Amino acid sequence: MPTYDYKCDACDHLWEEFQSIKAAPIKKCPKCGKSKARRQIGGGAGLIFKGSGFYLTDYRSDSYKKAAEADRKASGGGDSAPKSDSSSAPKSDSSSKSSDSK
């Protein structure tokens, strides 16, 4: 849910409200009680889409990333490629042998 900025035209009181997007704008000022409140147009929160995602963990420092990589390797969860199956290799050999014997 977003946070909206409000300003009262009667007393110039500024405040923020945490509301649903579907919620109607607040009209009554919590300070003076008059129905002169207006929702302000804000810049909103800045999202940075960079790399593989936009989560907080994607922007960790280099030292944190190096330590995490060392922990991953130490625990055996490295990024090694899966070993190929030896049973798949003879299939390509047998096809070449059958074409040579004709």
Order of alpha helices (4+ residues) and beta strands (2+ residues): beta-beta-beta-alpha-alpha
